[in-house]
Amino acid sequence: MNALPRKPRILALSGGVGGAKLARGLTRELSVDELIVVCNTGDDFEHLGLTVCPDLDSVLYAVAGLADDARGWGRADETWNFLDALRAMDGESWFQLGDRDLAQHVQRSAWLRSGLSLSEVTARLGRAHGVRHSIVPMCDEPVRTQLRTAEGWLDFQDYFVRRRAAPLVHDLRYVGAAAARASLAWPAIEPQLDAIVICPSNPYLSIDPILAVPDWHSRVRERRAPVVAVSPIVAGDALKGCAAKMLREFGLAVNPVSIARHYGELLDALVIDSQDAKYANEIEQLGLAVHVTQTVMRNDDDRGGLARTVLDFARGLRARSLASRRA
Ligand code: FO1
């Protein structure tokens, strides 16, 4: 396994897609000793006998420069021979596995079957792709996100991909999270942290599963460094995925104020998009610091730029809180 940085400055919590973009930006701004990215594994599932870890893979592929940016998941320059052959046999083709991506799932599953932990397997996959930064699963035990819908409890991928996120969602649960242990030893890391960054990922589907692991929840709650989130909601919508749909179904406004309220006391500050500047006051009234900037990441310049902005903002907050503690 890659040695984890002993003195990381930034711990990022991430899902796939939007989170992976900021994670890539952070790896461009921070050295391998300064960053750890903790990924959601609540989306993981067993499919065709393979263990598929979509968010870990989205982050690994994004950081390695292998991601398909337009699709938001899987690899660029993909071919689909396996899927076509499977379809011709009337196999389970609702979840699209590209040929190159398939190799990742086959190799991961073989390593897991040989007894390696998901953390070790992820480090090996990262090394194989030339990733030097630490990208770790939130825990080694399986955790599975399920949604209570009008059709009953559904497994995440069944809801999200097979049913195209159409069923109305009433509730969520993260099966296995309560008994899971965080993948990282904390005492060695915490004192050096400048900030915990919550990437612009779906709070219910990507960040809450991480926080449902009791170790992660207490670490975030008892942090010394500021927790800074980037809103996944921009101009009344989610850039990708179903965060906006879920907010609506829970009777909440689709704006960054709902994101701030959702994280509540776990959050010190929120970065919101310039298009949502009008919400800054309302969020400040909740006791949070706010930074308004362009958060939409179309290319690597945007990803690096947003990472820089978030880091400067977080370090400013950290310096202010240290100064006020000294005063
Ligand atoms: N998302 C889809 O909407 N359709 C797919 O067929 C699909 C396949 C897929 C294969 C590998 C992988 O790593 C991710 C894949 N995703 C697909 C994305 C994934 O289901 C979700 O985007 C994430 O779990 C949400 O972060």
Residues whose N, C-alpha, C, O or C-beta is under 5 A from the ligand:
A	BS01	FO1	G16 D43 C53 P54 D55 D57 W73 G74 W94 F95 Q96 L97 V161
